[in-house]
Amino acid sequence: MAIVALKQAQSFDIPLPLGAGIAVDKQPDGQTQVSLGQNVNILGFGGNRNVTFTGGNGTFSTQTDNNLLVNGTKIGGGSTIGADKNKGVTLDNDVNLGNKTIQGGVGNITT
């Protein structure tokens, strides 16, 4: 029954207590994206944790985002691991330090 409901629905969100939630989104290109997250911001202080799974149409990826929020500024990191029929394998890391994001991974190092 759940598979039939997912096939008919384009996207939906399930809010959970304490800033958490689950989101399911079916893209026009046939990919399905499932996100699990928790975000807290109290006067510029808090944090966020998110993990996103994307699959379908020759693609699979897992993307994470874990940051501490200090005085409105993100400090933390995230990563992407996946495979795409057009792009190949993706192994990336991001580090957020204040207003700068350092991106790295296989063949990809930028500041």
MMTF fields as JSON, N, C-alpha, C and O atoms, coordinates in Angstrom:
{
  "mmtfVersion": "1.0.0",
  "mmtfProducer": "UNKNOWN",
  "numBonds": 443,
  "numAtoms": 444,
  "numGroups": 111,
  "numChains": 1,
  "numModels": 1,
  "chainsPerModel": [1],
  "groupsPerChain": [111],
  "chainIdList": ["A"],
  "bondAtomList": [4, 2, 8, 6, 12, 10, 16, 14, 20, 18, 24, 22, 28, 26, 32, 30, 36, 34, 40, 38, 44, 42, 48, 46, 52, 50, 56, 54, 60, 58, 64, 62, 68, 66, 72, 70, 76, 74, 80, 78, 84, 82, 88, 86, 92, 90, 96, 94, 100, 98, 104, 102, 108, 106, 112, 110, 116, 114, 120, 118, 124, 122, 128, 126, 132, 130, 136, 134, 140, 138, 144, 142, 148, 146, 152, 150, 156, 154, 160, 158, 164, 162, 168, 166, 172, 170, 176, 174, 180, 178, 184, 182, 188, 186, 192, 190, 196, 194, 200, 198, 204, 202, 208, 206, 212, 210, 216, 214, 220, 218, 224, 222, 228, 226, 232, 230, 236, 234, 240, 238, 244, 242, 248, 246, 252, 250, 256, 254, 260, 258, 264, 262, 268, 266, 272, 270, 276, 274, 280, 278, 284, 282, 288, 286, 292, 290, 296, 294, 300, 298, 304, 302, 308, 306, 312, 310, 316, 314, 320, 318, 324, 322, 328, 326, 332, 330, 336, 334, 340, 338, 344, 342, 348, 346, 352, 350, 356, 354, 360, 358, 364, 362, 368, 366, 372, 370, 376, 374, 380, 378, 384, 382, 388, 386, 392, 390, 396, 394, 400, 398, 404, 402, 408, 406, 412, 410, 416, 414, 420, 418, 424, 422, 428, 426, 432, 430, 436, 434, 440, 438],
  "bondOrderList": [1, 1, 1, 1, 1, 1, 1, 1, 1, 1, 1, 1, 1, 1, 1, 1, 1, 1, 1, 1, 1, 1, 1, 1, 1, 1, 1, 1, 1, 1, 1, 1, 1, 1, 1, 1, 1, 1, 1, 1, 1, 1, 1, 1, 1, 1, 1, 1, 1, 1, 1, 1, 1, 1, 1, 1, 1, 1, 1, 1, 1, 1, 1, 1, 1, 1, 1, 1, 1, 1, 1, 1, 1, 1, 1, 1, 1, 1, 1, 1, 1, 1, 1, 1, 1, 1, 1, 1, 1, 1, 1, 1, 1, 1, 1, 1, 1, 1, 1, 1, 1, 1, 1, 1, 1, 1, 1, 1, 1, 1],
  "groupList": [{"groupName": "MET", "atomNameList": ["N", "CA", "C", "O"], "elementList": ["N", "C", "C", "O"], "formalChargeList": [0, 0, 0, 0], "bondAtomList": [1, 0, 2, 1, 3, 2], "bondOrderList": [1, 1, 2], "singleLetterCode": "M", "chemCompType": "L-PEPTIDE LINKING"}, {"groupName": "ALA", "atomNameList": ["N", "CA", "C", "O"], "elementList": ["N", "C", "C", "O"], "formalChargeList": [0, 0, 0, 0], "bondAtomList": [1, 0, 2, 1, 3, 2], "bondOrderList": [1, 1, 2], "singleLetterCode": "A", "chemCompType": "L-PEPTIDE LINKING"}, {"groupName": "ILE", "atomNameList": ["N", "CA", "C", "O"], "elementList": ["N", "C", "C", "O"], "formalChargeList": [0, 0, 0, 0], "bondAtomList": [1, 0, 2, 1, 3, 2], "bondOrderList": [1, 1, 2], "singleLetterCode": "I", "chemCompType": "L-PEPTIDE LINKING"}, {"groupName": "VAL", "atomNameList": ["N", "CA", "C", "O"], "elementList": ["N", "C", "C", "O"], "formalChargeList": [0, 0, 0, 0], "bondAtomList": [1, 0, 2, 1, 3, 2], "bondOrderList": [1, 1, 2], "singleLetterCode": "V", "chemCompType": "L-PEPTIDE LINKING"}, {"groupName": "LEU", "atomNameList": ["N", "CA", "C", "O"], "elementList": ["N", "C", "C", "O"], "formalChargeList": [0, 0, 0, 0], "bondAtomList": [1, 0, 2, 1, 3, 2], "bondOrderList": [1, 1, 2], "singleLetterCode": "L", "chemCompType": "L-PEPTIDE LINKING"}, {"groupName": "LYS", "atomNameList": ["N", "CA", "C", "O"], "elementList": ["N", "C", "C", "O"], "formalChargeList": [0, 0, 0, 0], "bondAtomList": [1, 0, 2, 1, 3, 2], "bondOrderList": [1, 1, 2], "singleLetterCode": "K", "chemCompType": "L-PEPTIDE LINKING"}, {"groupName": "GLN", "atomNameList": ["N", "CA", "C", "O"], "elementList": ["N", "C", "C", "O"], "formalChargeList": [0, 0, 0, 0], "bondAtomList": [1, 0, 2, 1, 3, 2], "bondOrderList": [1, 1, 2], "singleLetterCode": "Q", "chemCompType": "L-PEPTIDE LINKING"}, {"groupName": "SER", "atomNameList": ["N", "CA", "C", "O"], "elementList": ["N", "C", "C", "O"], "formalChargeList": [0, 0, 0, 0], "bondAtomList": [1, 0, 2, 1, 3, 2], "bondOrderList": [1, 1, 2], "singleLetterCode": "S", "chemCompType": "L-PEPTIDE LINKING"}, {"groupName": "PHE", "atomNameList": ["N", "CA", "C", "O"], "elementList": ["N", "C", "C", "O"], "formalChargeList": [0, 0, 0, 0], "bondAtomList": [1, 0, 2, 1, 3, 2], "bondOrderList": [1, 1, 2], "singleLetterCode": "F", "chemCompType": "L-PEPTIDE LINKING"}, {"groupName": "ASP", "atomNameList": ["N", "CA", "C", "O"], "elementList": ["N", "C", "C", "O"], "formalChargeList": [0, 0, 0, 0], "bondAtomList": [1, 0, 2, 1, 3, 2], "bondOrderList": [1, 1, 2], "singleLetterCode": "D", "chemCompType": "L-PEPTIDE LINKING"}, {"groupName": "PRO", "atomNameList": ["N", "CA", "C", "O"], "elementList": ["N", "C", "C", "O"], "formalChargeList": [0, 0, 0, 0], "bondAtomList": [1, 0, 2, 1, 3, 2], "bondOrderList": [1, 1, 2], "singleLetterCode": "P", "chemCompType": "L-PEPTIDE LINKING"}, {"groupName": "GLY", "atomNameList": ["N", "CA", "C", "O"], "elementList": ["N", "C", "C", "O"], "formalChargeList": [0, 0, 0, 0], "bondAtomList": [1, 0, 2, 1, 3, 2], "bondOrderList": [1, 1, 2], "singleLetterCode": "G", "chemCompType": "PEPTIDE LINKING"}, {"groupName": "THR", "atomNameList": ["N", "CA", "C", "O"], "elementList": ["N", "C", "C", "O"], "formalChargeList": [0, 0, 0, 0], "bondAtomList": [1, 0, 2, 1, 3, 2], "bondOrderList": [1, 1, 2], "singleLetterCode": "T", "chemCompType": "L-PEPTIDE LINKING"}, {"groupName": "ASN", "atomNameList": ["N", "CA", "C", "O"], "elementList": ["N", "C", "C", "O"], "formalChargeList": [0, 0, 0, 0], "bondAtomList": [1, 0, 2, 1, 3, 2], "bondOrderList": [1, 1, 2], "singleLetterCode": "N", "chemCompType": "L-PEPTIDE LINKING"}, {"groupName": "ARG", "atomNameList": ["N", "CA", "C", "O"], "elementList": ["N", "C", "C", "O"], "formalChargeList": [0, 0, 0, 0], "bondAtomList": [1, 0, 2, 1, 3, 2], "bondOrderList": [1, 1, 2], "singleLetterCode": "R", "chemCompType": "L-PEPTIDE LINKING"}],
  "groupTypeList": [0, 1, 2, 3, 1, 4, 5, 6, 1, 6, 7, 8, 9, 2, 10, 4, 10, 4, 11, 1, 11, 2, 1, 3, 9, 5, 6, 10, 9, 11, 6, 12, 6, 3, 7, 4, 11, 6, 13, 3, 13, 2, 4, 11, 8, 11, 11, 13, 14, 13, 3, 12, 8, 12, 11, 11, 13, 11, 12, 8, 7, 12, 6, 12, 9, 13, 13, 4, 4, 3, 13, 11, 12, 5, 2, 11, 11, 11, 7, 12, 2, 11, 1, 9, 5, 13, 5, 11, 3, 12, 4, 9, 13, 9, 3, 13, 4, 11, 13, 5, 12, 2, 6, 11, 11, 3, 11, 13, 2, 12, 12],
  "groupIdList": [1, 2, 3, 4, 5, 6, 7, 8, 9, 10, 11, 12, 13, 14, 15, 16, 17, 18, 19, 20, 21, 22, 23, 24, 25, 26, 27, 28, 29, 30, 31, 32, 33, 34, 35, 36, 37, 38, 39, 40, 41, 42, 43, 44, 45, 46, 47, 48, 49, 50, 51, 52, 53, 54, 55, 56, 57, 58, 59, 60, 61, 62, 63, 64, 65, 66, 67, 68, 69, 70, 71, 72, 73, 74, 75, 76, 77, 78, 79, 80, 81, 82, 83, 84, 85, 86, 87, 88, 89, 90, 91, 92, 93, 94, 95, 96, 97, 98, 99, 100, 101, 102, 103, 104, 105, 106, 107, 108, 109, 110, 111],
  "secStructList": [7, 2, 2, 2, 2, 2, 2, 2, 7, 1, 3, 3, 3, 3, 3, 3, 6, 6, 6, 3, 3, 3, 3, 3, 3, 3, 7, 6, 6, 1, 7, 3, 3, 3, 3, 3, 3, 3, 3, 3, 3, 3, 6, 6, 3, 3, 3, 3, 3, 3, 3, 3, 3, 3, 3, 3, 6, 6, 3, 3, 3, 3, 3, 3, 3, 3, 3, 3, 3, 3, 6, 6, 3, 3, 3, 3, 3, 3, 3, 3, 3, 3, 3, 3, 6, 6, 6, 3, 3, 3, 3, 3, 3, 3, 3, 3, 3, 6, 6, 3, 3, 3, 3, 3, 3, 6, 6, 7, 7, 5, 7],
  "xCoordList": [0.815, 0.0, 0.858, 0.515, 1.975, 2.847, 3.503, 3.72, 3.821, 4.44, 3.466, 3.868, 2.199, 1.186, 1.04, 0.927, 1.039, 0.909, 2.109, 1.942, 3.31, 4.511, 4.514, 4.986, 3.991, 3.96, 3.02, 3.303, 1.925, 0.949, 1.345, 1.059, 1.984, 2.328, 3.638, 4.573, 3.707, 4.946, 5.891, 7.085, 5.384, 6.22, 5.337, 4.169, 5.921, 5.216, 6.222, 7.337, 5.818, 6.641, 5.922, 4.702, 6.704, 6.172, 6.924, 8.062, 6.313, 6.998, 7.011, 6.037, 8.122, 8.275, 8.624, 9.041, 8.469, 8.778, 10.252, 11.112, 10.523, 11.867, 12.61, 13.809, 11.914, 12.555, 12.946, 13.69, 12.468, 12.831, 11.764, 10.646, 12.119, 11.144, 11.669, 12.868, 10.728, 11.025, 10.369, 9.208, 11.102, 10.557, 10.83, 11.932, 9.821, 9.953, 9.567, 8.506, 10.433, 10.201, 10.514, 11.61, 9.557, 9.766, 10.051, 9.209, 11.256, 11.704, 11.101, 10.746, 10.983, 10.441, 11.291, 10.77, 12.6, 13.474, 13.44, 14.218, 12.553, 12.404, 13.155, 13.024, 13.938, 14.662, 13.733, 12.838, 13.966, 13.237, 14.23, 15.3, 13.873, 14.75, 14.044, 12.914, 14.726, 14.204, 15.169, 16.359, 14.654, 15.487, 15.003, 13.802, 15.95, 15.679, 16.493, 17.698, 15.857, 16.603, 16.096, 14.964, 16.971, 16.63, 17.366, 18.588, 16.629, 17.195, 16.671, 15.465, 17.582, 17.215, 17.963, 19.179, 17.236, 17.836, 17.135, 15.985, 17.841, 17.306, 18.189, 19.287, 17.688, 18.407, 19.807, 20.759, 19.927, 21.21, 22.115, 23.243, 21.642, 22.445, 21.662, 20.45, 22.347, 21.689, 22.494, 23.719, 21.806, 22.501, 21.555, 20.337, 22.136, 21.329, 22.032, 23.255, 21.204, 21.666, 20.706, 19.494, 21.234, 20.402, 21.102, 22.323, 20.324, 20.835, 19.81, 18.607, 20.301, 19.436, 19.886, 21.066, 18.93, 19.171, 18.467, 17.286, 19.186, 18.607, 18.869, 19.986, 17.843, 18.016, 17.044, 16.01, 17.397, 16.549, 17.196, 18.054, 16.785, 17.25, 18.776, 19.398, 19.375, 20.821, 21.648, 22.847, 21.032, 21.724, 21.455, 20.345, 22.494, 22.308, 23.288, 24.465, 22.819, 23.735, 23.211, 22.01, 24.156, 23.869, 24.584, 25.789, 23.834, 24.406, 24.103, 22.96, 25.149, 24.968, 25.375, 26.189, 24.784, 25.089, 24.968, 23.89, 26.055, 26.074, 26.778, 27.987, 26.039, 26.611, 26.134, 25.012, 27.009, 26.7, 26.424, 27.128, 25.431, 25.1, 25.512, 24.94, 26.515, 27.038, 26.906, 27.554, 26.068, 25.844, 25.468, 25.931, 24.624, 24.154, 25.119, 24.843, 26.252, 27.278, 27.388, 27.448, 27.416, 27.545, 28.995, 29.906, 29.193, 30.503, 30.279, 29.526, 30.926, 30.743, 31.086, 31.922, 30.446, 30.781, 29.699, 28.664, 29.966, 29.047, 29.79, 30.959, 29.113, 29.755, 28.722, 27.527, 29.206, 28.376, 29.091, 30.264, 28.379, 28.891, 27.833, 26.664, 28.234, 27.235, 27.805, 29.014, 26.898, 27.252, 26.161, 24.973, 26.586, 25.674, 26.055, 27.242, 25.078, 25.388, 26.114, 26.809, 25.975, 26.657, 27.949, 28.932, 27.96, 29.111, 30.081, 31.228, 29.666, 30.525, 30.385, 29.313, 31.471, 31.475, 31.756, 32.615, 31.023, 31.212, 31.601, 30.898, 32.721, 33.175, 33.621, 34.757, 32.753, 33.043, 32.865, 32.075, 33.614, 33.486, 33.407, 34.04, 32.635, 32.557, 32.828, 32.364, 33.581, 33.818, 33.397, 33.899, 32.477, 32.007, 32.693, 32.581, 33.402, 34.066, 33.709, 34.3, 32.748, 32.321, 31.67, 30.759, 32.135, 31.542, 32.289, 32.057, 33.175, 33.927, 33.532, 33.32, 33.44, 33.199, 34.356, 34.653, 35.003, 36.1, 35.531, 35.026, 35.613, 35.087, 36.238, 37.206, 36.132, 37.177, 36.577, 35.382, 37.4, 36.954, 37.891, 38.953, 37.509, 38.341, 38.41, 37.421, 39.584, 39.787, 39.121, 39.011, 38.668, 37.938, 38.38, 37.93, 39.254, 39.668, 39.565, 40.33, 38.612, 38.436, 38.206, 37.832, 38.427, 38.144, 37.23, 36.871],
  "yCoordList": [-1.195, 0.0, 1.258, 2.237, 1.246, 2.424, 2.69, 3.849, 1.656, 1.832, 2.507, 3.367, 2.133, 2.76, 4.23, 5.069, 4.559, 5.954, 6.779, 7.934, 6.218, 6.941, 7.166, 8.199, 6.207, 6.349, 7.472, 8.166, 7.665, 8.678, 10.058, 11.053, 10.145, 11.443, 11.952, 11.178, 13.253, 13.851, 14.128, 13.849, 14.668, 14.908, 15.074, 15.452, 14.782, 15.034, 15.18, 14.662, 15.89, 16.125, 15.59, 15.702, 15.002, 14.533, 15.278, 14.925, 16.306, 17.024, 16.183, 15.502, 16.243, 15.54, 16.555, 17.666, 16.213, 17.163, 17.578, 16.886, 18.695, 19.229, 19.554, 19.299, 20.108, 20.555, 19.461, 19.715, 18.254, 17.132, 16.921, 17.425, 16.177, 15.884, 14.901, 14.64, 14.366, 13.452, 14.03, 14.437, 14.067, 14.571, 13.556, 13.019, 13.3, 12.417, 13.229, 13.852, 13.218, 14.024, 13.194, 12.648, 13.103, 12.39, 13.437, 14.285, 13.365, 14.333, 14.001, 12.849, 14.993, 14.733, 13.762, 13.106, 13.663, 12.767, 11.324, 10.492, 11.017, 9.654, 9.344, 8.239, 10.277, 10.056, 10.299, 11.143, 9.543, 9.739, 10.162, 9.569, 11.194, 11.753, 11.642, 12.102, 11.028, 10.897, 11.615, 11.3, 12.583, 13.381, 13.222, 13.234, 13.072, 13.021, 14.139, 14.231, 14.984, 16.109, 16.59, 16.32, 17.313, 17.952, 19.283, 19.324, 20.369, 21.71, 22.488, 22.531, 23.101, 23.915, 25.238, 25.254, 26.349, 27.676, 28.511, 28.919, 28.759, 29.579, 30.807, 30.753, 31.923, 33.199, 33.088, 33.678, 32.33, 32.206, 31.105, 30.969, 30.309, 29.21, 27.909, 27.889, 26.824, 25.536, 24.633, 24.561, 23.945, 23.054, 22.43, 22.576, 21.729, 20.975, 19.679, 19.608, 18.662, 17.348, 16.907, 16.866, 16.585, 16.136, 15.011, 15.018, 14.053, 13.011, 12.848, 12.783, 12.784, 12.682, 11.502, 11.365, 10.656, 9.525, 9.819, 10.165, 9.682, 9.9, 8.663, 8.147, 8.185, 7.008, 6.992, 7.661, 6.219, 6.065, 6.632, 7.511, 6.129, 6.62, 6.555, 7.49, 5.463, 5.278, 6.061, 6.247, 6.528, 7.367, 6.862, 6.436, 6.916, 6.711, 7.612, 7.66, 8.33, 9.14, 9.278, 9.204, 9.481, 9.765, 11.059, 11.189, 12.015, 13.314, 13.623, 13.51, 14.018, 14.371, 15.818, 16.383, 16.401, 17.777, 17.844, 17.603, 18.167, 18.252, 19.541, 19.671, 20.482, 21.777, 22.251, 21.974, 22.965, 23.676, 25.116, 25.657, 25.737, 27.126, 27.982, 27.869, 28.845, 29.706, 31.151, 31.565, 31.908, 33.317, 33.49, 34.42, 32.588, 32.654, 32.136, 32.251, 31.563, 31.085, 29.567, 29.003, 28.901, 27.447, 27.024, 27.581, 26.026, 25.417, 23.908, 23.382, 23.215, 21.773, 21.258, 21.832, 20.18, 19.591, 18.7, 18.475, 18.2, 17.296, 16.482, 16.74, 15.506, 14.676, 14.164, 14.115, 13.788, 13.194, 11.96, 12.018, 10.857, 9.61, 9.111, 8.984, 8.829, 8.362, 7.928, 7.959, 7.52, 7.111, 7.607, 7.549, 8.093, 8.637, 8.052, 7.932, 7.688, 7.078, 8.041, 7.593, 9.352, 10.335, 10.855, 11.071, 11.061, 11.672, 10.664, 11.017, 9.435, 8.438, 8.474, 8.778, 8.162, 8.076, 9.451, 10.188, 9.788, 11.052, 10.756, 10.026, 11.318, 11.236, 12.642, 13.026, 13.408, 14.803, 15.062, 14.4, 16.037, 16.514, 18.028, 18.676, 18.594, 20.04, 20.337, 19.618, 21.401, 21.872, 23.33, 24.147, 23.663, 25.034, 25.642, 25.127, 26.738, 27.476, 28.945, 29.652, 29.395, 30.783, 31.017, 30.287, 32.037, 32.345, 31.68, 32.027, 30.737, 30.031, 28.561, 27.941, 28.026, 26.6, 26.024, 26.489, 25.019, 24.334, 23.038, 22.203, 22.871, 21.687, 20.817, 21.307, 19.534, 18.61, 17.287, 17.049, 16.448, 15.141, 14.637, 15.217, 13.574, 12.983, 13.949, 14.151, 14.543, 15.468, 16.814, 17.567, 17.147, 18.393, 19.028, 18.617, 20.022, 20.747, 22.232, 22.759, 22.909, 24.348, 25.006, 24.343, 26.306, 27.065, 28.212, 28.974],
  "zCoordList": [0.0, 0.0, 0.0, -0.663, 0.737, 0.8, -0.546, -0.9, -1.3, -2.613, -3.568, -4.352, -3.514, -4.363, -4.01, -4.903, -2.716, -2.285, -2.734, -3.126, -2.687, -3.103, -4.609, -5.083, -5.361, -6.808, -7.235, -8.212, -6.537, -6.908, -6.403, -7.069, -5.263, -4.679, -5.266, -5.471, -5.535, -6.018, -4.859, -4.962, -3.765, -2.588, -1.366, -1.465, -0.206, 1.045, 2.171, 2.096, 3.215, 4.401, 5.623, 5.745, 6.533, 7.806, 8.9, 9.206, 9.5, 10.58, 11.857, 12.179, 12.571, 13.836, 14.916, 14.587, 16.192, 17.266, 17.295, 16.75, 17.925, 18.158, 16.862, 16.757, 15.889, 14.661, 13.699, 12.752, 13.911, 13.044, 11.978, 12.093, 10.952, 9.923, 8.897, 8.802, 8.133, 7.041, 5.796, 5.835, 4.698, 3.438, 2.337, 2.233, 1.523, 0.371, -0.854, -0.888, -1.857, -3.053, -4.288, -4.417, -5.184, -6.448, -7.518, -7.814, -8.096, -9.092, -10.463, -10.714, -11.347, -12.69, -13.519, -14.421, -13.223, -13.989, -13.483, -13.95, -12.538, -12.051, -10.777, -10.252, -10.257, -9.01, -7.823, -7.875, -6.758, -5.516, -4.452, -4.319, -3.692, -2.667, -1.316, -1.155, -0.347, 1.012, 1.944, 1.978, 2.702, 3.609, 5.038, 5.305, 5.952, 7.383, 8.008, 7.776, 8.791, 9.332, 10.671, 11.073, 11.347, 12.611, 12.646, 12.507, 12.831, 12.83, 14.029, 14.273, 14.775, 15.932, 15.835, 15.646, 15.963, 15.947, 17.013, 16.844, 18.107, 19.193, 19.309, 19.864, 18.773, 18.802, 18.198, 18.71, 17.11, 16.415, 16.917, 16.442, 17.875, 18.415, 18.283, 18.499, 17.929, 17.769, 16.867, 16.974, 15.978, 15.066, 14.075, 14.173, 13.112, 12.169, 11.789, 11.671, 11.605, 11.148, 10.058, 10.27, 8.921, 7.812, 7.07, 6.917, 6.616, 5.73, 4.61, 4.859, 3.382, 2.214, 1.364, 1.039, 1.013, 0.12, -1.201, -1.214, -2.306, -3.629, -4.466, -4.487, -5.157, -5.988, -7.149, -7.132, -8.149, -9.32, -10.556, -10.473, -11.709, -13.005, -13.123, -13.628, -12.664, -12.779, -11.785, -11.994, -10.696, -9.717, -8.309, -7.989, -7.464, -6.029, -5.307, -5.664, -4.293, -3.488, -2.071, -1.812, -1.165, 0.233, 0.57, 0.354, 1.102, 1.432, 2.893, 3.335, 3.65, 5.056, 5.286, 4.555, 6.322, 6.702, 8.223, 8.768, 8.908, 10.367, 10.757, 10.568, 11.294, 11.632, 12.992, 13.415, 13.656, 14.882, 14.477, 13.624, 15.06, 14.76, 15.947, 17.031, 15.737, 16.795, 16.333, 15.372, 17.019, 16.691, 15.217, 14.558, 14.707, 13.333, 12.29, 11.096, 12.701, 11.775, 11.859, 12.952, 10.692, 10.649, 10.841, 10.23, 11.703, 11.903, 11.884, 12.703, 10.957, 10.873, 9.504, 8.806, 9.116, 7.834, 7.29, 7.918, 6.109, 5.45, 4.411, 4.127, 3.849, 2.835, 1.846, 2.136, 0.676, -0.364, -0.895, -1.265, -0.929, -1.492, -2.457, -2.091, -3.689, -4.626, -5.953, -6.18, -6.826, -8.18, -9.115, -8.798, -10.266, -11.263, -12.616, -12.92, -13.428, -14.724, -15.653, -16.566, -15.45, -16.295, -15.672, -16.382, -14.349, -13.669, -13.073, -12.797, -12.869, -12.234, -10.724, -10.2, -10.021, -8.557, -7.954, -8.438, -6.891, -6.179, -4.742, -4.042, -4.298, -2.908, -2.516, -2.794, -1.88, -1.549, -0.061, 0.613, 0.434, 1.814, 1.798, 0.965, 2.712, 2.902, 4.365, 5.25, 4.616, 5.98, 6.026, 5.255, 6.926, 7.102, 8.312, 9.424, 8.09, 9.167, 9.009, 8.193, 9.786, 9.662, 8.317, 7.926, 7.602, 6.308, 5.154, 3.996, 5.444, 4.405, 4.388, 5.43, 3.187, 3.004, 2.208, 1.107, 2.762, 2.085, 1.531, 2.282, 0.22, -0.431, -0.89, -1.472, -0.629, -1.043, -1.441, -1.266, -1.965, -2.4, -3.471, -3.7, -4.121, -5.157, -6.341, -7.046, -6.552, -7.66, -7.491, -8.459, -6.272, -6.065, -4.758, -3.689, -4.828, -3.63, -3.939, -4.748, -3.289, -3.479, -2.136, -1.169, -2.073, -0.848, -1.157, -0.26]
}
